[in-house]
């Protein structure tokens, strides 16, 4: 059920207010909206009258948001962005078969993107839009239908479908392995270890699983696997990398296992989606496809 009409201002009033709030100028807002300054001023005043709240402080020829206006502008800006995004998606695919999917950068670039053509060919009525998200978010506040999630099976307000487990290996360049003459797990204590900020205890787990005593584990920090793997290729050290994401580098011998001691990750990959979108046809089709692709990999 929609709120009372007086709480649903017209888009023209909201657009005038948002432009003035963002630019801090009636003149700039009028130029952006292709209106006169007086028209923008009238629209903002009409919005204030409708809401019963003063949104701007007017000082001579300048305007300044009130505390209430600043808070309202933030929410209105996001609402207008979502309306614009929905309209753009509908225009791109009038049949309404658009799936907005949040992806992890390296998973999206290395595994998903090269295979998406197969999905789109098998589902010609569906359009997929990809955006990057590194951590869980609130689906209610974003126009995203589903997300690839790596971590624990926890995402408030969302359903999680298990996609796969993950295995990592200590990987480095061939030259770096020769340089350190790595032959046994304990030899990695002398190596420069490359860490992922999202997995700060990975190396500690690896040494513990291999029965190696250590006092502390130091090294360079990276926020993505792509940069960590490039650093390893460049001879900067040893990185714990998911084997399925570095198959090409291993095949070209740009990376080699520093030592053949793989480790099963404590966390897993999931497809997360809001419960109310569970039966959305593009999502149903994508879920079935990705599960099939991963089972055959």
TIVO-903131 format. One record per residue (C-alpha): residue number from 0; x, y, z. Coordinates in steps of 0.25 Angstrom, whole numbers, plus 5000, padded with zeros to 4 digits. Layout:
<rs>
   k   px   py   pz
 NUM    X    Y    Z
...
</rs>
This chain:
<rs>
   k   px   py   pz
   0 5000 5000 5000
   1 5006 5014 4996
   2 5007 5025 5006
   3 4997 5037 5006
   4 4998 5046 4994
   5 5004 5057 5001
   6 5016 5049 5005
   7 5019 5046 4990
   8 5024 5059 4983
   9 5024 5059 4968
  10 5038 5056 4962
  11 5039 5070 4956
  12 5039 5075 4970
  13 5049 5065 4975
  14 5058 5067 4963
  15 5059 5082 4966
  16 5061 5080 4980
  17 5072 5069 4978
  18 5079 5078 4968
  19 5079 5090 4976
  20 5084 5082 4988
  21 5095 5075 4981
  22 5100 5088 4974
  23 5097 5098 4985
  24 5092 5107 4975
  25 5078 5111 4969
  26 5085 5116 4957
  27 5093 5103 4955
  28 5081 5095 4957
  29 5073 5103 4947
  30 5084 5101 4937
  31 5085 5086 4939
  32 5070 5084 4938
  33 5068 5094 4926
  34 5058 5103 4935
  35 5058 5117 4939
  36 5063 5121 4953
  37 5049 5125 4957
  38 5043 5112 4953
  39 5053 5104 4961
  40 5051 5113 4973
  41 5036 5111 4972
  42 5037 5096 4971
  43 5046 5096 4984
  44 5036 5105 4991
  45 5025 5096 4986
  46 5032 5084 4992
  47 5034 5091 5005
  48 5020 5094 5006
  49 5015 5080 5003
  50 5025 5074 5013
  51 5023 5085 5024
  52 5038 5086 5026
  53 5048 5096 5022
  54 5059 5090 5013
  55 5068 5102 5011
  56 5073 5114 5018
  57 5072 5126 5009
  58 5083 5136 5011
  59 5083 5148 5001
  60 5087 5141 4988
  61 5091 5128 4994
  62 5084 5115 4999
  63 5089 5105 5010
  64 5082 5092 5013
  65 5076 5091 5027
  66 5079 5079 5035
  67 5066 5073 5031
  68 5068 5077 5017
  69 5082 5070 5017
  70 5077 5057 5022
  71 5065 5057 5012
  72 5074 5060 5000
  73 5083 5048 5003
  74 5070 5039 5003
  75 5064 5046 4991
  76 5077 5045 4983
  77 5077 5030 4985
  78 5063 5028 4981
  79 5064 5036 4968
  80 5077 5028 4965
  81 5069 5015 4966
  82 5057 5020 4958
  83 5067 5024 4947
  84 5074 5011 4948
  85 5061 5004 4947
  86 5056 5012 4935
  87 5070 5010 4928
  88 5069 4995 4930
  89 5054 4994 4925
  90 5058 5002 4912
  91 5070 4992 4910
  92 5061 4981 4911
  93 5046 4984 4910
  94 5042 4969 4913
  95 5047 4972 4928
  96 5057 4961 4928
  97 5069 4968 4934
  98 5077 4962 4945
  99 5086 4972 4953
 100 5097 4964 4959
 101 5107 4968 4969
 102 5121 4961 4967
 103 5134 4959 4974
 104 5145 4965 4965
 105 5154 4954 4962
 106 5143 4943 4962
 107 5135 4952 4952
 108 5147 4955 4943
 109 5154 4941 4943
 110 5142 4931 4944
 111 5129 4938 4942
 112 5131 4948 4930
 113 5137 4937 4921
 114 5125 4928 4922
 115 5114 4938 4922
 116 5113 4938 4907
 117 5108 4923 4909
 118 5097 4927 4918
 119 5092 4939 4910
 120 5092 4930 4897
 121 5083 4920 4905
 122 5074 4931 4910
 123 5073 4942 4900
 124 5062 4949 4907
 125 5071 4952 4919
 126 5080 4964 4921
 127 5091 4964 4932
 128 5097 4976 4938
 129 5109 4974 4947
 130 5114 4983 4958
 131 5125 4980 4968
 132 5123 4978 4983
 133 5133 4973 4993
 134 5124 4971 5005
 135 5110 4968 5008
 136 5100 4980 5007
 137 5085 4982 5009
 138 5077 4978 4997
 139 5066 4987 5002
 140 5075 4999 4999
 141 5080 4995 4986
 142 5074 4991 4972
 143 5082 4978 4972
 144 5075 4964 4970
 145 5086 4955 4974
 146 5101 4955 4978
 147 5113 4945 4978
 148 5117 4944 4993
 149 5130 4938 4999
 150 5129 4936 5013
 151 5121 4929 5024
 152 5106 4925 5021
 153 5102 4938 5027
 154 5095 4950 5020
 155 5083 4956 5028
 156 5070 4957 5020
 157 5076 4948 5008
 158 5075 4934 5004
 159 5088 4927 5001
 160 5090 4916 4991
 161 5104 4909 4992
 162 5112 4909 4980
 163 5125 4903 4983
 164 5136 4901 4993
 165 5150 4906 4990
 166 5164 4901 4991
 167 5176 4910 4992
 168 5191 4907 4989
 169 5204 4915 4993
 170 5208 4920 4979
 171 5220 4928 4974
 172 5228 4931 4962
 173 5238 4919 4958
 174 5250 4929 4960
 175 5245 4932 4974
 176 5244 4917 4978
 177 5258 4914 4972
 178 5264 4926 4979
 179 5259 4922 4993
 180 5261 4907 4990
 181 5247 4904 4996
 182 5246 4889 4998
 183 5238 4887 5011
 184 5226 4895 5018
 185 5236 4901 5028
 186 5244 4908 5017
 187 5232 4918 5015
 188 5235 4924 5028
 189 5247 4931 5021
 190 5239 4935 5010
 191 5232 4949 5007
 192 5217 4945 5010
 193 5206 4953 5002
 194 5193 4954 5010
 195 5179 4957 5006
 196 5172 4968 5015
 197 5159 4960 5014
 198 5166 4947 5019
 199 5176 4952 5030
 200 5178 4939 5037
 201 5180 4930 5024
 202 5195 4928 5026
 203 5193 4925 5040
 204 5183 4914 5037
 205 5193 4909 5026
 206 5205 4908 5036
 207 5196 4902 5047
 208 5190 4891 5037
 209 5204 4888 5033
 210 5209 4887 5047
 211 5219 4898 5046
 212 5221 4907 5059
 213 5222 4922 5057
 214 5222 4934 5065
 215 5216 4944 5055
 216 5214 4945 5040
 217 5217 4958 5033
 218 5217 4962 5019
 219 5210 4971 5008
 220 5195 4974 5009
 221 5186 4973 4997
 222 5171 4976 4995
 223 5169 4967 4983
 224 5174 4954 4978
 225 5177 4960 4964
 226 5188 4969 4970
 227 5193 4958 4980
 228 5195 4949 4968
 229 5202 4959 4960
 230 5211 4962 4971
 231 5214 4947 4972
 232 5217 4946 4957
 233 5226 4958 4959
 234 5235 4951 4969
 235 5230 4959 4981
 236 5227 4947 4990
 237 5217 4935 4992
 238 5202 4937 4992
 239 5191 4927 4996
 240 5183 4927 4984
 241 5170 4920 4980
 242 5174 4909 4970
 243 5162 4911 4961
 244 5165 4926 4959
 245 5180 4924 4954
 246 5179 4912 4945
 247 5184 4920 4933
 248 5196 4925 4941
 249 5199 4911 4945
 250 5198 4906 4931
 251 5207 4917 4926
 252 5217 4914 4938
 253 5216 4929 4942
 254 5212 4923 4955
 255 5216 4910 4961
 256 5213 4904 4975
 257 5223 4908 4985
 258 5221 4895 4991
 259 5210 4885 4988
 260 5202 4887 5001
 261 5188 4892 4997
 262 5178 4896 5008
 263 5163 4896 5008
 264 5157 4909 5011
 265 5149 4911 5023
 266 5138 4919 5016
 267 5130 4916 5003
 268 5124 4923 4991
 269 5109 4926 4991
 270 5099 4932 4982
 271 5091 4942 4991
 272 5078 4948 4988
 273 5066 4955 4995
 274 5055 4945 4999
 275 5045 4953 4991
 276 5053 4951 4978
 277 5054 4936 4980
 278 5045 4933 4968
 279 5049 4944 4959
 280 5050 4937 4945
 281 5064 4943 4941
 282 5070 4939 4955
 283 5064 4925 4955
 284 5070 4923 4941
 285 5084 4929 4946
 286 5084 4920 4958
 287 5081 4908 4951
 288 5092 4911 4940
 289 5103 4915 4950
 290 5101 4902 4958
 291 5101 4894 4946
 292 5114 4901 4941
 293 5121 4899 4954
 294 5117 4884 4955
 295 5123 4882 4942
 296 5136 4889 4944
</rs>
